[in-house]
């Protein structure tokens, strides 16, 4: 391991500065009586570098209960109705404009300090880029904040594209009207042009119909672009909200396997595709069937009776198959979840499956899931095809009957040859949208199932409710208190924690010991706020963690849990995700303390060395070292370690222990372990047994408590 004597012992946490835009957003939300915590601000950041973007800023404003808009605005346009506003300046700077006067501008400049300052209008205009973020309180949301509308995540995203959908409807009206041109053209040619041999009129009509067809082509192209535009906007809005809900989902509210959850998220594509596909166009065209029947009546008289009968037949068939398609859509969704569960389980445990010879077992489960899905899929396709066949038969029969009936009407002088030809064409246009009705209804049922699955996810309990106001605690001292904490895991009958109580002072180093199933790892999860106690309270610095923004809480707790988790990316990425915007010095410091530097220095790419999914290709000890570096890169107030060195060799473990003891002196340290070597870091031990505190005291307590709480084998998870 590299020498680290030149690295400062503690990187000051106050060094984490806000960007100008971030500071301005915090300032404006406070001034508009919609204050947000640092954690709520950071939670909206989507930039990989950890900086708030303009799109993120608008999202922050929305989450704070503000209406926000970004756009161009002259400095002279600002009055009291538009302030406070965030002005974007050259050089990635931002200020909050409070008031514009003749000789001065009153503003908040995060570079200057926390108070308001003055600047000459000429000087501000020179630096101002001409773009600003305008915000105002959303008073309507205040009235409805306590009663969130079900499905708001979906319908509000569609509402954001309402103009695009209005354009789609308008385009459908125009194409329907233009669609009449070919039938009118045919009627005029047969009734007027042919009998009179009016060639010049034929040429004029042909030019006119050609122009109409070009317009029809252009409008249909625009209609497709409108639908694509609406789909892209829905992708951005709904996709982000769904993934945010997944990240903020309480673990206790999670239902189903990982594969089932992944399948639910995949349903978003089915839902989005329905609103951006030909199915939506078919639904939009459906009401104009009445228009075609009316036009047939105008030009063909009694001939309109045939499509007027055919249309209800097709609609009735479509409605009759609906219950069957809906039931099969739900079954297919369940089958898809089962198949996805088997697939994810197999991929995540492929190495173990091969090593233990479990391939036969997993293959049987996979084939069973495939068989069920194939059966229900075949039934759904059979019903859909039956409806399509009925629709096709009705369409062909209607055209034959209209010709049959038209011949008699022509012989009686009721209608003309041209009117008959036009009526046949219009009947085809009339029944055309209905020909896709069965497929449209099938897709609609799939979209309906997808919506229900996603809506259940979006209505699940979240760690960050939209209307919750948190205590802002960006910095913590590190005192931990468990007071009569009881907890039972979901769907379990036996309590895991049975009224445990203890207090850990700031800077204290404590080990939590106990046999398997004693509740040690559960204590770690409770401290991180991953689960909430059934009764009692968990407090940090005297504040119940349920009052603290989860982002603030976990930013102050550096956690290295028992199962090391790595993302696909570079070594640097895997360390850097432990802090919002860590600099190179912080990453190097963490790497040297934990031993990552030793193997990073030997790799040609260094800290850019690529890591596969779950750190494939690294040893267990290397994975633990990276996770440990991630936990300390932000110099947290609390360090929570669950068997952090169980896969390391003795030499590396001893160096890590020595470095942690030297360079994390000020942090409160909670270590869950069975390895005696890690006890060199602590002054106190807490022994758990069957969910209760069996003993609590100095390290010498171990010898006295060994008869009641003998540490089990290394690596066993509590």
Phi, psi and omega in degrees: 000140181293153178292135183236021182293340182271359179271134181297149186295314180228125173282123183298126182291340177293349181288349180282093185271151175278148172287160179305318181294320179297314179298321180294320179295319176298320181294313183294315180299325177291316181296329180268015177061035173230056187296144176234158178276164174302320182296321178296324177293311183295331182295339181269355183290127179248351181288129180302334180279354176089018180250147180288127177266171179298319178296321177297321181298319177295323178293320177300314180299317180297316180295333180278356181088031180243150168269130185225148177212143178246136179182183180278139180204130177288149180298326181288346181280344187283128172228190184297335181285343183252355181252155000287145179224148179270118178262134177268126182252167178296153179076029178060029177263163177210147176223162176253117179274124179259322184200141176247121177245177184296318187250357182203158173242128177268123184212165173253120179242110182300338178289325182283316181157190185283333183278180177276152180225173181243152176209142178294138180305323180295318180292319179294318180298328180292323181272339184290131181279350182093001180240144183213161173252118179260137182222148173207156181297142177266086186294330178296322179293328178300323182286334185248008186299328184275353182227075182294130181290133179297135180081008182303325180302332183265308186291326178292326177293322176291323179297329178295339180250022186298326179294322178297319180288328174296321177294324177297316179295317178298318178296322178296321178297315182294317180294327178293319178293315179295332179295341178287341188297320183293322180289319177296320178301313180298317181296315181295319180298314183288324186269334186240313187288307184298311181298327184259358182050045182274082183296319181297320177296322178298317180296316180297316179296320180297319177298317180297316180292327177297317178297318179298319179294323177295318177298319179299317178299314181296319181293320178295324176295316178296321180299318178297321180292325177297317180294318178297320179297316178296321179295319179296320179293320178295323176304313182292314185285306183289319181301317180292318181295319181295315181291324176298319179296322177298315181293328183265002182295132175292136182299328180292337181269354182288133179234143179085173182279174177298319179296321178295321177295318179297321179294323177298317178294327179292336179296340177303324180294320178296318180294315180294319183297326180297322182273003178229022185237182179295340179298318178295320179298319180297320178293321180294324181285341187302314182298338183280359173301322180298322179300316182293321178296320179297318180294320176300319178296323182292323185258336184241358177062241184298344179299336180294343181297324184292307176296332178294333176274322183294321183299310178299326179300313180296319180295319180296317178300316179299320180288326181294326182275353183303310181302321180292316180295322180295316179296317180292327177296319178294318179295320179296323178296316178297318178298320178297321177296317180297316180296317180295324178298314179297318182296310181296319179298321180292314181295321182287335181241029186301319181297315180292322179299316178295315184293326184263001179069033183267012183300320182298318181295314181291324178296320179297318178295320180296314181294325177295316179295318179297319182298315180296316181294322179295319181298310181292325177295319179295320178296318179296317179294324180295317179294318179297318180294323177299315179295321178296319180295318178298317180297315179297317179298316180296320181296314180293319180296322180296319180292320178294316182294325181292324176290316179301311181290325182295326179300316180293322180293325178293317180295333178270357179077014181284325181221176183245169177298316180298320179295324178295313179300315180297322180293322177298315180297315182292328177297320176298318178293326181292316183271353180303306179300330181288337179296331179266004187300317183298314178295321179297318179293324177298313179294326179294322176294320176296318178295323179295317177297317179298317180299316181296320179296313181292325180294323176297320177296314183292335179268359177291157183297131182250151175289338184233073178302145185299326185261011183274135175256124184256157169280128180278116180225072181294336179233139180230157179273325176112015176281135182237132178226126169251123182237107177049050184277126174239145182204139175230129179294151178304140178065019176245148182263335185263135177293136176274317175246133187237070175075044181278146180219134172192161177229134177243123183282158178303132179083355181283147180248118188229139173253139175249119184242165176157162180288175180300137178077013182277346177106014184296308181292332176295323176301318179297317180294323178294319180296324179281355181076016179290330174227154178253144181295147174292325174206165185084189183213149172246124184236145172237124184056036177081000182249129177303130185295344176289346177266353185257137176304128180307327178295316177298316182299309186283339175288338179263358178240115174271114187246129170240099185278172190295323180263105182296135182235125180234151178258157174288128185158201180271165175300319179299317180302318184292333175276319187293334182292352176283352179219165183289305181221069182289141176272173183298325181297319180293320180294316179296319179300312180296321181294321182286324179295322187263358177091003178294324181305326185299315181268338175292324182293334182275347182271137182304326182272353180060232182283355173267006180301131183284139176245136177281180179301132182061021178073032181304132181101347178263154175283165178300320180294322178294320177299316180296322180297319179294316179295323178293319177297320178299322184289336183251357186298332181267006184049061186289160178289330182234134177245118183246113186238124178246103183049058188287343185234020187297336182257004181270155174283169187299318183295311179297320180298316181297320179293320178297316180298316180296318181292320178297318179297327182278318191256358177237040185297323187275349183277144168288130186237126176240117184242124174258118188202164170240000184268122181301330183298326181289343179291347175295339181278343191248160176250347189215149177232145172240123182256123178255147175209122180053042175079011180233155175283112181276324181202153182208119181175195180293171184302330179298344178299332183304317182296321181285332185264000186299332182287337182255340183218070179286124180299131178284186185297154181298139173090356179279130184270135178279000000 
